[in-house]
Amino acid sequence: MEDVLEVSQRPFDPTRPVICMDEQPIHLHDEVREPIPAHPGRPEKYDSEYKRNGVVNGFMFTEPLGQWRRVTVTETRTKKDWAYQVQHLPEVDYPDAEKVLLVCDNLNTHVPGAFYETFPPTIAHALLSRLEFHPTPKHGSWLNIAEIELSALTRQCLKRRISTIEALRAETSAWNRKRNQAQKGVDWQFTTEDARVRLKRLYPVILEN
């Protein structure tokens, strides 16, 4: 916990950007009856019944101090999906950075070995040499600022029926561009000192003789 909090409190450094990453399943829903469009004085009407079109995965990467985020929708949530998404950071998003610091929860797909299962050893080693992982502790995913961005995405973009992965990609891409252009960032206030006071129960008790 204190490791993640320390990283979140570091000043902006373009050579060592701090990126927070999280992911969530997104359900695709289709209408079974055509909605009735809104008219002056009358809201849109739609049937409560809907058709399930499966589940896809949404990856969220965000640099809070850089006021930037990237959302990608994939059909599956595997180690290879994660490795390809993380590969994008040093090679495309931050090609000039010395090292990318990545805060993410420790799902069984979020492991360095995923790179060796996805890329040749030379490429996997080169990617890992430019990444520094800072996993959140068990039951501590709230420390990951990417969860704030996923919450905003859910409220502002996903609280309606989207039937296909193509439509979902178009909608999330538009949300992504608009939020980046608006320069939305996160001012993280919870510090290590706060944790030692408010979460004192989580620390071991050391009895002095």
Backbone as a printed PyTorch tensor [residue, N CA C, xyz], in Angstrom:
tensor([[[  0.8240,  -1.1950,   0.0000],
         [  0.0000,   0.0000,   0.0000],
         [  0.8670,   1.2570,   0.0000]],

        [[  1.8670,   1.2830,   0.8910],
         [  2.7130,   2.4720,   0.9900],
         [  3.5370,   2.6700,  -0.2750]],

        [[  3.8980,   1.5860,  -0.9460],
         [  4.6350,   1.7170,  -2.2040],
         [  3.7930,   2.4360,  -3.2450]],

        [[  2.5180,   2.0360,  -3.3930],
         [  1.6300,   2.6680,  -4.3700],
         [  1.3700,   4.1160,  -3.9950]],

        [[  1.1780,   4.3860,  -2.6950],
         [  0.9440,   5.7620,  -2.2540],
         [  2.1540,   6.6420,  -2.5300]],

        [[  3.3570,   6.1020,  -2.3300],
         [  4.5670,   6.8830,  -2.5890],
         [  4.6840,   7.2170,  -4.0700]],

        [[  4.3810,   6.2680,  -4.9270],
         [  4.4390,   6.5070,  -6.3670],
         [  3.4110,   7.5510,  -6.7840]],

        [[  2.2250,   7.5030,  -6.1790],
         [  1.1580,   8.4490,  -6.5320],
         [  1.4860,   9.8730,  -6.1150]],

        [[  2.4050,  10.0410,  -5.1820],
         [  2.7600,  11.3700,  -4.6950],
         [  3.9690,  11.9750,  -5.4040]],

        [[  4.5520,  11.2460,  -6.3430],
         [  5.7260,  11.7680,  -7.0380],
         [  5.3440,  12.9180,  -7.9660]],

        [[  6.2290,  13.8970,  -8.1270],
         [  5.9390,  15.0090,  -9.0390],
         [  5.9870,  14.5420, -10.4930]],

        [[  5.4010,  15.3410, -11.3540],
         [  5.3600,  15.0110, -12.7790],
         [  6.7670,  14.9030, -13.3510]],

        [[  7.0580,  13.8180, -14.0320],
         [  8.3610,  13.5880, -14.6580],
         [  8.1290,  12.9020, -15.9960]],

        [[  8.2490,  13.6250, -17.1110],
         [  7.9770,  13.0250, -18.4200],
         [  8.9270,  11.8830, -18.7790]],

        [[ 10.0790,  11.8070, -18.1130],
         [ 11.0120,  10.7140, -18.4030],
         [ 10.6460,   9.4390, -17.6410]],

        [[  9.8310,   9.5730, -16.5950],
         [  9.3920,   8.4230, -15.8070],
         [  7.9070,   8.5850, -15.4630]],

        [[  7.0410,   8.5380, -16.4730],
         [  5.6120,   8.7650, -16.2350],
         [  5.0020,   7.6590, -15.3720]],

        [[  4.0770,   8.0740, -14.5050],
         [  3.3390,   7.1250, -13.6620],
         [  2.0000,   6.8450, -14.3260]],

        [[  1.7940,   5.6100, -14.7240],
         [  0.5730,   5.2010, -15.4190],
         [ -0.2060,   4.2410, -14.5320]],

        [[ -1.4940,   4.4840, -14.4150],
         [ -2.3750,   3.5900, -13.6630],
         [ -3.2180,   2.7970, -14.6490]],

        [[ -3.3170,   1.5090, -14.4180],
         [ -4.0250,   0.6350, -15.3500],
         [ -5.0610,  -0.2160, -14.6150]],

        [[ -6.2320,  -0.3570, -15.2160],
         [ -7.2650,  -1.2530, -14.6900],
         [ -8.1080,  -1.7280, -15.8620]],

        [[ -8.9570,  -2.6800, -15.6180],
         [ -9.8270,  -3.2060, -16.6720],
         [-11.1450,  -3.6380, -16.0640]],

        [[-12.1720,  -3.7440, -16.9190],
         [-13.4740,  -4.1910, -16.4360],
         [-14.2490,  -4.8490, -17.5670]],

        [[-15.1010,  -5.8260, -17.2370],
         [-15.9740,  -6.4160, -18.2620],
         [-17.0720,  -5.4310, -18.6280]],

        [[-17.4610,  -5.4480, -19.8930],
         [-18.5360,  -4.5800, -20.3780],
         [-19.5610,  -5.4540, -21.1070]],

        [[-20.7990,  -5.3930, -20.6680],
         [-21.8570,  -6.2030, -21.2720],
         [-22.4570,  -5.4700, -22.4690]],

        [[-22.6550,  -6.2220, -23.5440],
         [-23.3020,  -5.6860, -24.7400],
         [-24.7870,  -6.0380, -24.7080]],

        [[-25.6410,  -5.0320, -24.8560],
         [-27.0890,  -5.2380, -24.8200],
         [-27.7300,  -4.6380, -26.0680]],

        [[-28.6710,  -5.3570, -26.6340],
         [-29.3770,  -4.8880, -27.8250],
         [-30.8610,  -4.7470, -27.5160]],

        [[-31.5230,  -3.8770, -28.2520],
         [-32.9610,  -3.6890, -28.0870],
         [-33.7120,  -4.8520, -28.7360]],

        [[-34.8180,  -5.2430, -28.1410],
         [-35.6960,  -6.2340, -28.7620],
         [-36.8780,  -5.5520, -29.4350]],

        [[-37.1440,  -4.3010, -29.0600],
         [-38.1780,  -3.4910, -29.7100],
         [-37.5910,  -2.1170, -29.9830]],

        [[-37.9620,  -1.5440, -31.0880],
         [-37.4270,  -0.2380, -31.4890],
         [-37.8560,   0.8420, -30.4940]],

        [[-36.9100,   1.5710, -29.9180],
         [-37.2770,   2.6600, -28.9930],
         [-38.0630,   3.7500, -29.7170]],

        [[-38.8840,   4.4400, -28.9640],
         [-39.6380,   5.5700, -29.5040],
         [-38.8430,   6.8360, -29.2270]],

        [[-38.4050,   7.5420, -30.2740],
         [-37.5590,   8.7280, -30.0710],
         [-38.2570,   9.7950, -29.2360]],

        [[-37.4370,  10.6370, -28.6210],
         [-37.9690,  11.7400, -27.8170],
         [-38.5820,  12.8020, -28.7270]],

        [[-39.6140,  13.4530, -28.2320],
         [-40.2710,  14.5590, -28.9250],
         [-40.3780,  15.7260, -27.9360]],

        [[-40.6090,  16.9100, -28.4080],
         [-40.7760,  18.0360, -27.4720],
         [-41.8220,  17.7300, -26.4060]],

        [[-41.4150,  17.7560, -25.1670],
         [-42.3180,  17.4780, -24.0640],
         [-42.4970,  16.0080, -23.7550]],

        [[-41.8510,  15.1220, -24.5410],
         [-41.9850,  13.6880, -24.3080],
         [-40.5980,  13.0410, -24.3410]],

        [[-40.2290,  12.3430, -23.2740],
         [-38.9160,  11.6940, -23.2440],
         [-38.8830,  10.4610, -24.1340]],

        [[-37.7050,   9.9930, -24.4340],
         [-37.5470,   8.7530, -25.1920],
         [-38.1460,   7.5980, -24.4100]],

        [[-38.7460,   6.6820, -25.1020],
         [-39.3200,   5.5000, -24.4760],
         [-38.6660,   4.2460, -25.0470]],

        [[-38.3280,   3.3190, -24.1340],
         [-37.7340,   2.0650, -24.5920],
         [-38.2310,   0.9320, -23.7010]],

        [[-38.2100,  -0.2720, -24.2650],
         [-38.7170,  -1.4470, -23.5490],
         [-37.6970,  -1.8910, -22.5010]],

        [[-38.1950,  -2.3590, -21.3600],
         [-37.2940,  -2.8280, -20.3110],
         [-36.6190,  -4.1440, -20.6900]],

        [[-37.1880,  -4.8560, -21.6410],
         [-36.5890,  -6.1130, -22.0860],
         [-35.4580,  -5.8110, -23.0680]],

        [[-34.4000,  -6.5990, -22.9900],
         [-33.2640,  -6.4250, -23.9000],
         [-32.6380,  -7.7770, -24.2180]],

        [[-31.7830,  -7.7780, -25.2220],
         [-31.0950,  -8.9920, -25.6510],
         [-29.6240,  -8.9060, -25.2640]],

        [[-29.0890,  -9.9760, -24.6800],
         [-27.6840, -10.0170, -24.3070],
         [-26.8310, -10.4010, -25.5150]],

        [[-25.8100,  -9.5970, -25.7750],
         [-24.9400,  -9.8560, -26.9230],
         [-23.5130, -10.2290, -26.5070]],

        [[-23.3700, -10.7030, -25.2810],
         [-22.0540, -11.1440, -24.8370],
         [-21.3400, -10.1070, -23.9830]],

        [[-20.1200, -10.4440, -23.5990],
         [-19.3070,  -9.5990, -22.7340],
         [-17.9350,  -9.3900, -23.3740]],

        [[-17.4630,  -8.1490, -23.3430],
         [-16.1290,  -7.8280, -23.8370],
         [-15.3420,  -7.2030, -22.6780]],

        [[-14.1200,  -6.8070, -22.9490],
         [-13.2710,  -6.2640, -21.8920],
         [-12.7880,  -4.8670, -22.2420]],

        [[-12.7770,  -3.9830, -21.2440],
         [-12.2810,  -2.6300, -21.4550],
         [-11.0220,  -2.3890, -20.6550]],

        [[ -9.9320,  -2.0310, -21.3320],
         [ -8.6690,  -1.6920, -20.6780],
         [ -8.5890,  -0.1790, -20.5130]],

        [[ -8.1940,   0.2600, -19.3190],
         [ -8.0240,   1.6790, -19.0450],
         [ -6.5910,   1.9570, -18.6030]],

        [[ -5.9210,   2.8450, -19.3150],
         [ -4.6080,   3.3390, -18.9180],
         [ -4.7270,   4.8510, -18.7490]],

        [[ -4.2170,   5.3710, -17.6340],
         [ -4.3150,   6.8010, -17.4130],
         [ -3.0710,   7.3310, -16.7150]],

        [[ -2.6390,   8.5030, -17.1220],
         [ -1.5500,   9.2150, -16.4560],
         [ -2.1790,  10.4220, -15.7620]],

        [[ -2.4530,  10.3340, -14.4570],
         [ -3.1730,  11.4050, -13.7690],
         [ -2.5050,  12.7680, -13.8910]],

        [[ -1.1840,  12.8330, -13.7020],
         [ -0.5070,  14.1250, -13.7590],
         [ -0.3700,  14.6320, -15.1890]],

        [[ -0.4220,  13.7360, -16.1580],
         [ -0.3530,  14.1340, -17.5620],
         [ -1.7140,  14.4240, -18.1610]],

        [[ -2.7840,  14.2030, -17.3540],
         [ -4.1600,  14.4530, -17.7910],
         [ -4.4690,  13.7320, -19.1040]],

        [[ -4.1220,  12.4450, -19.1000],
         [ -4.2530,  11.6330, -20.3100],
         [ -4.7710,  10.2670, -19.9380]],

        [[ -5.5470,   9.6790, -20.8410],
         [ -5.9970,   8.3140, -20.6640],
         [ -6.2030,   7.6580, -22.0250]],

        [[ -6.1680,   6.3130, -22.0180],
         [ -6.4140,   5.5340, -23.2380],
         [ -7.3210,   4.3690, -22.8790]],

        [[ -8.4170,   4.2380, -23.6250],
         [ -9.3610,   3.1410, -23.4300],
         [ -9.3160,   2.2370, -24.6540]],

        [[ -9.2020,   0.9410, -24.4150],
         [ -9.2010,  -0.0300, -25.5090],
         [-10.1610,  -1.1570, -25.1700]],

        [[-10.9800,  -1.5350, -26.1410],
         [-11.9400,  -2.6200, -25.9540],
         [-11.4450,  -3.8530, -26.7070]],

        [[-11.3670,  -4.9750, -25.9960],
         [-10.9320,  -6.2290, -26.6090],
         [-12.0090,  -7.2900, -26.4200]],

        [[-11.9600,  -8.3020, -27.2560],
         [-12.9590,  -9.3630, -27.1750],
         [-12.7190, -10.2740, -25.9750]],

        [[-11.4590, -10.4040, -25.5640],
         [-11.1260, -11.3110, -24.4710],
         [-10.2560, -10.6010, -23.4390]],

        [[-10.0640, -11.2660, -22.2980],
         [ -9.2120, -10.7470, -21.2310],
         [ -8.1980, -11.8280, -20.8710]],

        [[ -7.1230, -11.8810, -21.6260],
         [ -6.0980, -12.8970, -21.4270],
         [ -4.7570, -12.2370, -21.1150]],

        [[ -3.7650, -13.0620, -20.7900],
         [ -2.4150, -12.5430, -20.5690],
         [ -1.8930, -11.8470, -21.8180]],

        [[ -2.1740, -12.4250, -22.9820],
         [ -1.6870, -11.8360, -24.2290],
         [ -2.3710, -10.4950, -24.5040]],

        [[ -3.6640, -10.4100, -24.2330],
         [ -4.3600,  -9.1310, -24.4090],
         [ -3.6930,  -8.0590, -23.5550]],

        [[ -3.4120,  -8.4020, -22.2990],
         [ -2.7790,  -7.4520, -21.3890],
         [ -1.3730,  -7.0880, -21.8620]],

        [[ -0.5990,  -8.0770, -22.2850],
         [  0.7750,  -7.8180, -22.7320],
         [  0.7910,  -6.8870, -23.9360]],

        [[ -0.1090,  -7.0920, -24.8850],
         [ -0.1610,  -6.2100, -26.0590],
         [ -0.5330,  -4.7860, -25.6640]],

        [[ -1.4540,  -4.6520, -24.7050],
         [ -1.8480,  -3.3140, -24.2700],
         [ -0.7030,  -2.5950, -23.5590]],

        [[  0.0210,  -3.3160, -22.7150],
         [  1.1440,  -2.7130, -21.9980],
         [  2.2900,  -2.4080, -22.9540]],

        [[  2.4920,  -3.2520, -23.9600],
         [  3.5270,  -2.9940, -24.9670],
         [  3.3610,  -1.6300, -25.6030]],

        [[  2.1210,  -1.2040, -25.7470],
         [  1.8110,   0.0700, -26.3880],
         [  2.3910,   1.2540, -25.6070]],

        [[  2.5470,   1.0950, -24.2890],
         [  3.0190,   2.2040, -23.4590],
         [  4.4290,   2.6620, -23.8350]],

        [[  5.4460,   1.8040, -23.7200],
         [  6.8000,   2.2710, -24.0380],
         [  7.0650,   2.4540, -25.5250]],

        [[  6.3490,   1.7220, -26.3580],
         [  6.6540,   1.7760, -27.7890],
         [  5.8910,   2.8670, -28.5340]],

        [[  4.6900,   3.2080, -28.0790],
         [  3.8520,   4.1710, -28.8090],
         [  3.5190,   5.3960, -27.9490]],

        [[  2.9930,   5.1580, -26.7520],
         [  2.5420,   6.2770, -25.9130],
         [  3.7110,   7.0770, -25.3400]],

        [[  4.7750,   6.3890, -24.9270],
         [  5.9100,   7.0540, -24.2770],
         [  7.2370,   6.5480, -24.8410]],

        [[  7.4740,   6.7410, -26.1270],
         [  8.7010,   6.2100, -26.7330],
         [  9.9720,   6.8550, -26.2080]],

        [[  9.8850,   8.0660, -25.6680],
         [ 11.0760,   8.7810, -25.1980],
         [ 11.2900,   8.6430, -23.6890]],

        [[ 10.4190,   7.9560, -23.0020],
         [ 10.5520,   7.8000, -21.5490],
         [ 11.6620,   6.8100, -21.2200]],

        [[ 12.3950,   7.1090, -20.1460],
         [ 13.4200,   6.1770, -19.6920],
         [ 12.7820,   4.9000, -19.1540]],

        [[ 11.7290,   5.0720, -18.3870],
         [ 11.0160,   3.9370, -17.8110],
         [  9.5850,   4.3580, -17.5130]],

        [[  8.6520,   3.4500, -17.7560],
         [  7.2440,   3.6940, -17.4610],
         [  6.8910,   2.9770, -16.1670]],

        [[  6.3730,   3.7190, -15.1860],
         [  5.9700,   3.1520, -13.9020],
         [  4.4950,   2.7950, -13.9860]],

        [[  4.1860,   1.5240, -13.8180],
         [  2.8230,   1.0380, -14.0370],
         [  2.2100,   0.5490, -12.7290]],

        [[  1.1250,   1.2140, -12.3240],
         [  0.3460,   0.8020, -11.1550],
         [ -0.8260,  -0.0270, -11.6510]],

        [[ -0.9340,  -1.2530, -11.1710],
         [ -2.0530,  -2.1150, -11.5820],
         [ -2.3170,  -3.1370, -10.4860]],

        [[ -3.5210,  -3.6920, -10.4900],
         [ -3.8100,  -4.7210,  -9.4940],
         [ -3.1500,  -6.0260,  -9.9240]],

        [[ -3.0480,  -6.9440,  -8.9730],
         [ -2.3300,  -8.1890,  -9.2970],
         [ -3.2660,  -9.3250,  -9.6790]],

        [[ -3.9590,  -9.1420, -10.7780],
         [ -4.7090, -10.2390, -11.3900],
         [ -3.7340, -11.2970, -11.8860]],

        [[ -4.2320, -12.5020, -12.0880],
         [ -3.3320, -13.5590, -12.5480],
         [ -2.8710, -13.3420, -13.9850]],

        [[ -3.4650, -12.3900, -14.6960],
         [ -2.9990, -12.0680, -16.0570],
         [ -1.9750, -10.9490, -16.0590]],

        [[ -1.8520, -10.2300, -14.9440],
         [ -0.9460,  -9.0810, -14.8720],
         [  0.4060,  -9.5050, -14.3000]],

        [[  1.1250, -10.3070, -15.0400],
         [  2.4040, -10.8330, -14.5600],
         [  3.4610, -10.6560, -15.6480]],

        [[  4.7310, -10.4410, -15.2630],
         [  5.8000, -10.2840, -16.2650],
         [  5.9110, -11.4700, -17.2180]],

        [[  5.5730, -12.6590, -16.7200],
         [  5.6470, -13.8320, -17.5850],
         [  4.7430, -13.7490, -18.7960]],

        [[  3.7160, -12.8920, -18.7250],
         [  2.8040, -12.7390, -19.8650],
         [  3.5540, -12.2620, -21.1060]],

        [[  4.6180, -11.4790, -20.8990],
         [  5.3730, -10.9750, -22.0490],
         [  6.1190, -12.1030, -22.7500]],

        [[  6.6320, -13.0540, -21.9620],
         [  7.3570, -14.1770, -22.5610],
         [  6.4160, -15.1750, -23.2130]],

        [[  5.1460, -15.1560, -22.8120],
         [  4.1490, -16.0050, -23.4690],
         [  3.6120, -15.3650, -24.7390]],

        [[  3.9130, -14.0750, -24.9340],
         [  3.3430, -13.3250, -26.0530],
         [  4.3890, -12.9530, -27.1000]],

        [[  5.6080, -12.6150, -26.6580],
         [  6.6480, -12.1230, -27.5560],
         [  7.8900, -13.0060, -27.4870]],

        [[  8.7540, -12.9250, -28.5090],
         [ 10.0500, -13.6060, -28.4210],
         [ 10.8240, -13.0950, -27.2090]],

        [[ 11.7180, -13.9020, -26.6440],
         [ 12.4350, -13.5090, -25.4240],
         [ 13.1480, -12.1650, -25.5170]],

        [[ 13.7440, -11.8480, -26.6590],
         [ 14.4700, -10.5770, -26.7770],
         [ 13.5310,  -9.3850, -26.6560]],

        [[ 12.3570,  -9.4970, -27.2670],
         [ 11.3850,  -8.4010, -27.1990],
         [ 10.7940,  -8.3180, -25.7960]],

        [[ 10.4620,  -9.4710, -25.2130],
         [  9.8960,  -9.4820, -23.8630],
         [ 10.8670,  -8.8460, -22.8710]],

        [[ 12.1390,  -9.2000, -22.9610],
         [ 13.1390,  -8.6430, -22.0520],
         [ 13.2910,  -7.1420, -22.2620]],

        [[ 13.2930,  -6.6960, -23.5180],
         [ 13.4330,  -5.2700, -23.8160],
         [ 12.2500,  -4.4770, -23.2630]],

        [[ 11.0470,  -5.0160, -23.3810],
         [  9.8720,  -4.3340, -22.8510],
         [  9.9220,  -4.2510, -21.3260]],

        [[ 10.2650,  -5.3520, -20.6890],
         [ 10.2990,  -5.3720, -19.2290],
         [ 11.3800,  -4.4580, -18.6670]],

        [[ 12.4470,  -4.2480, -19.4280],
         [ 13.5160,  -3.3650, -18.9540],
         [ 13.0730,  -1.9010, -18.9250]],

        [[ 11.9910,  -1.5820, -19.6260],
         [ 11.4920,  -0.2100, -19.6540],
         [ 10.2210,  -0.0350, -18.8300]],

        [[  9.8670,  -1.0680, -18.0780],
         [  8.6710,  -1.0230, -17.2440],
         [  9.0400,  -1.2590, -15.7800]],

        [[  8.3280,  -0.5720, -14.9120],
         [  8.5070,  -0.7600, -13.4650],
         [  7.1270,  -0.9640, -12.8640]],

        [[  6.8720,  -2.1390, -12.3200],
         [  5.5310,  -2.4900, -11.8490],
         [  5.3590,  -2.1470, -10.3670]],

        [[  4.1750,  -1.5980, -10.0570],
         [  3.8020,  -1.2840,  -8.6830],
         [  2.3940,  -1.8370,  -8.4520]],

        [[  2.2760,  -3.1080,  -8.0640],
         [  0.9480,  -3.7170,  -7.8760],
         [  0.2620,  -3.2130,  -6.6230]],

        [[ -1.0510,  -3.0720,  -6.7100],
         [ -1.8360,  -2.7100,  -5.5340],
         [ -1.9840,  -3.9370,  -4.6430]],

        [[ -2.1170,  -3.7430,  -3.3360],
         [ -2.2460,  -4.8970,  -2.4320],
         [ -3.6200,  -5.5410,  -2.5560]],

        [[ -3.7270,  -6.7280,  -2.0210],
         [ -5.0080,  -7.4260,  -2.0010],
         [ -6.0230,  -6.5820,  -1.2490]],

        [[ -7.2160,  -6.4600,  -1.7930],
         [ -8.2950,  -5.6270,  -1.2450],
         [ -7.9240,  -4.1450,  -1.2530]],

        [[ -6.9260,  -3.7680,  -2.0430],
         [ -6.5200,  -2.3650,  -2.0860],
         [ -6.5880,  -1.7710,  -3.4690]],

        [[ -7.4830,  -2.2950,  -4.3110],
         [ -7.5800,  -1.7770,  -5.6750],
         [ -8.0520,  -0.3280,  -5.7060]],

        [[ -8.6630,   0.1600,  -4.5910],
         [ -9.1140,   1.5500,  -4.5230],
         [ -7.9330,   2.5180,  -4.6010]],

        [[ -6.7070,   2.0200,  -4.3800],
         [ -5.5240,   2.8590,  -4.4940],
         [ -5.1740,   3.1690,  -5.9460]],

        [[ -5.7880,   2.4550,  -6.8640],
         [ -5.4890,   2.6030,  -8.2830],
         [ -6.3650,   3.7100,  -8.8840]],

        [[ -5.7180,   4.7910,  -9.3170],
         [ -6.4640,   5.9410,  -9.8460],
         [ -7.2230,   5.5820, -11.1220]],

        [[ -6.8050,   4.5190, -11.8030],
         [ -7.5260,   4.0960, -13.0070],
         [ -8.9720,   3.7400, -12.6970]],

        [[ -9.2570,   3.3390, -11.4560],
         [-10.6400,   3.0320, -11.0850],
         [-11.5200,   4.2780, -11.1630]],

        [[-10.9410,   5.4440, -10.8800],
         [-11.6950,   6.6990, -10.9890],
         [-12.0880,   6.9430, -12.4370]],

        [[-11.1500,   6.6930, -13.3440],
         [-11.4430,   6.8910, -14.7740],
         [-12.4640,   5.8810, -15.2730]],

        [[-12.3730,   4.6370, -14.8060],
         [-13.3720,   3.6450, -15.2090],
         [-14.7530,   4.0270, -14.7000]],

        [[-14.8060,   4.6030, -13.5090],
         [-16.0940,   5.0630, -12.9720],
         [-16.6700,   6.1770, -13.8360]],

        [[-15.8060,   7.1150, -14.2540],
         [-16.2690,   8.2020, -15.1250],
         [-16.7340,   7.6590, -16.4680]],

        [[-15.9960,   6.7090, -17.0210],
         [-16.3830,   6.0900, -18.2870],
         [-17.7420,   5.4190, -18.1670]],

        [[-17.9610,   4.7100, -17.0750],
         [-19.2350,   4.0030, -16.8760],
         [-20.3900,   4.9810, -16.7810]],

        [[-20.2120,   6.0510, -16.0060],
         [-21.2960,   7.0240, -15.8100],
         [-21.5770,   7.8180, -17.0730]],

        [[-20.5360,   8.2280, -17.7770],
         [-20.6940,   9.1650, -18.8820],
         [-20.8950,   8.5040, -20.2410]],

        [[-20.5480,   7.2200, -20.3490],
         [-20.5860,   6.5990, -21.6800],
         [-21.3280,   5.2640, -21.7220]],

        [[-21.2410,   4.4870, -20.6560],
         [-21.7170,   3.1100, -20.7330],
         [-23.0890,   2.8730, -20.1200]],

        [[-23.7140,   3.8990, -19.5390],
         [-25.0100,   3.6930, -18.8890],
         [-26.1520,   3.7500, -19.9030]],

        [[-26.0110,   2.9500, -20.9440],
         [-27.0450,   2.8290, -21.9690],
         [-26.7590,   1.5480, -22.7300]],

        [[-27.6610,   1.1770, -23.5960],
         [-27.5060,  -0.0850, -24.3110],
         [-26.6440,   0.0970, -25.5600]],

        [[-25.5670,  -0.6460, -25.6000],
         [-24.6810,  -0.6660, -26.7690],
         [-24.6070,  -2.1060, -27.2210]],

        [[-24.9350,  -2.3580, -28.4740],
         [-25.1990,  -3.7330, -28.9140],
         [-24.0060,  -4.4670, -29.5060]],

        [[-23.0170,  -3.7470, -30.0630],
         [-21.9090,  -4.4220, -30.7430],
         [-20.5760,  -3.8830, -30.2550]],

        [[-19.5350,  -4.6800, -30.4370],
         [-18.2060,  -4.2510, -30.0220],
         [-17.7260,  -3.0920, -30.8870]],

        [[-18.1420,  -3.0520, -32.1440],
         [-17.7650,  -1.9500, -33.0200],
         [-18.3570,  -0.6290, -32.5250]],

        [[-19.6410,  -0.6690, -32.1640],
         [-20.2910,   0.5380, -31.6420],
         [-19.6620,   0.9520, -30.3150]],

        [[-19.3350,  -0.0190, -29.4890],
         [-18.7120,   0.2790, -28.2020],
         [-17.3470,   0.9340, -28.4020]],

        [[-16.5680,   0.4180, -29.3340],
         [-15.2520,   1.0150, -29.6000],
         [-15.3970,   2.4510, -30.0930]],

        [[-16.3810,   2.7050, -30.9230],
         [-16.5920,   4.0610, -31.4280],
         [-17.0050,   5.0070, -30.2900]],

        [[-17.8770,   4.5480, -29.4070],
         [-18.3580,   5.3880, -28.3130],
         [-17.2570,   5.6530, -27.2890]],

        [[-16.5000,   4.6220, -26.9190],
         [-15.4310,   4.8190, -25.9380],
         [-14.3060,   5.6710, -26.5120]],

        [[-14.0580,   5.5450, -27.8090],
         [-13.0360,   6.3680, -28.4450],
         [-13.4320,   7.8400, -28.4210]],

        [[-14.7020,   8.1150, -28.6890],
         [-15.1870,   9.4980, -28.6510],
         [-15.1080,  10.0540, -27.2350]],

        [[-15.4920,   9.2500, -26.2430],
         [-15.3840,   9.6830, -24.8390],
         [-13.9330,   9.9670, -24.4770]],

        [[-13.0440,   9.0850, -24.9140],
         [-11.6170,   9.2180, -24.6340],
         [-11.0650,  10.5430, -25.1800]],

        [[-11.3840,  10.8390, -26.4310],
         [-10.8900,  12.0780, -27.0500],
         [-11.4390,  13.3070, -26.3280]],

        [[-12.7200,  13.2810, -26.0220],
         [-13.3460,  14.4460, -25.3720],
         [-12.7390,  14.6880, -24.0000]],

        [[-12.5080,  13.6280, -23.2340],
         [-11.9740,  13.7850, -21.8750],
         [-10.5090,  14.2420, -21.9160]],

        [[ -9.7470,  13.7460, -22.8780],
         [ -8.3620,  14.2030, -23.0240],
         [ -8.3060,  15.6690, -23.4360]],

        [[ -9.1780,  16.0620, -24.3610],
         [ -9.2000,  17.4540, -24.8070],
         [ -9.6190,  18.3960, -23.6900]],

        [[-10.4380,  17.8990, -22.7640],
         [-10.8740,  18.7150, -21.6320],
         [ -9.8110,  18.7930, -20.5410]],

        [[ -8.6920,  18.0680, -20.7260],
         [ -7.5810,  18.0920, -19.7720],
         [ -8.0380,  17.7070, -18.3680]],

        [[ -8.7250,  16.5850, -18.2780],
         [ -9.1860,  16.1030, -16.9830],
         [ -8.0840,  15.2900, -16.3080]],

        [[ -7.7380,  15.6710, -15.0870],
         [ -6.7380,  14.9550, -14.3260],
         [ -7.2820,  14.5800, -12.9570]],

        [[ -6.4340,  14.0160, -12.1090],
         [ -6.8230,  13.6190, -10.7650],
         [ -5.7980,  14.1810,  -9.7850]],

        [[ -6.2820,  14.8730,  -8.7820],
         [ -5.4160,  15.4170,  -7.7370],
         [ -5.5040,  14.4830,  -6.5310]],

        [[ -4.5900,  13.5220,  -6.4490],
         [ -4.6240,  12.4990,  -5.4080],
         [ -4.1520,  13.1010,  -4.0910]],

        [[ -4.9870,  13.0250,  -3.0580],
         [ -4.7100,  13.6750,  -1.7760],
         [ -4.3470,  12.7110,  -0.6540]],

        [[ -4.6670,  11.4380,  -0.7860],
         [ -4.4410,  10.4750,   0.2970],
         [ -2.9680,  10.1020,   0.3330]],

        [[ -2.2840,  10.3990,   1.4340],
         [ -0.8420,  10.2120,   1.5390],
         [ -0.5030,   9.0340,   2.4510]],

        [[  0.7830,   8.7080,   2.4790],
         [  1.2680,   7.6510,   3.3680],
         [  1.0000,   8.0090,   4.8240]],

        [[  1.2000,   9.2750,   5.1700],
         [  0.9400,   9.7290,   6.5360],
         [ -0.5330,   9.5410,   6.8950]],

        [[ -1.4270,   9.8430,   5.9500],
         [ -2.8620,   9.6270,   6.1820],
         [ -3.1490,   8.1530,   6.4350]],

        [[ -2.5200,   7.2910,   5.6350],
         [ -2.7600,   5.8490,   5.7640],
         [ -2.3440,   5.3440,   7.1350]],

        [[ -1.2200,   5.8490,   7.6440],
         [ -0.7350,   5.3780,   8.9390],
         [ -1.6390,   5.7960,  10.0900]],

        [[ -2.4420,   6.8220,   9.8650],
         [ -3.3920,   7.2630,  10.8880],
         [ -4.7540,   6.6010,  10.6790]],

        [[ -5.3100,   6.7340,   9.4820],
         [ -6.6700,   6.2650,   9.2280],
         [ -6.7560,   4.7470,   9.0870]],

        [[ -5.6810,   4.1350,   8.6170],
         [ -5.6760,   2.6780,   8.4260],
         [ -4.7200,   2.0120,   9.4030]],

        [[ -4.6350,   2.5650,  10.5860],
         [ -3.7130,   2.0620,  11.6000],
         [ -3.9470,   0.5900,  11.9020]],

        [[ -5.2100,   0.1470,  11.8040],
         [ -5.5580,  -1.2400,  12.1210],
         [ -4.8780,  -2.2380,  11.1910]],

        [[ -4.4370,  -1.7790,  10.0160],
         [ -3.8130,  -2.6800,   9.0490],
         [ -2.3270,  -2.9180,   9.3410]],

        [[ -1.7620,  -2.1050,  10.2010],
         [ -0.3460,  -2.2290,  10.5050],
         [ -0.1390,  -3.1850,  11.6770]],

        [[  0.9640,  -3.9340,  11.6860],
         [  1.2330,  -4.8280,  12.8250],
         [  1.5250,  -4.0330,  14.0880]],

        [[  1.1680,  -4.6040,  15.1950],
         [  1.4300,  -3.9670,  16.4860],
         [  2.7530,  -4.5020,  17.0250]],

        [[  3.6880,  -3.6020,  17.2520],
         [  5.0110,  -3.9920,  17.7580],
         [  5.0850,  -3.6090,  19.2190]],

        [[  5.2400,  -4.6030,  20.0630],
         [  5.3060,  -4.3710,  21.5090],
         [  6.7580,  -4.2390,  21.9310]],

        [[  7.0630,  -3.1730,  22.6010],
         [  8.4050,  -2.9630,  23.0900],
         [  8.5620,  -3.6070,  24.4680]],

        [[  9.6860,  -4.2450,  24.6740],
         [  9.9560,  -4.8900,  25.9680],
         [ 10.2900,  -3.8250,  27.0330]]])
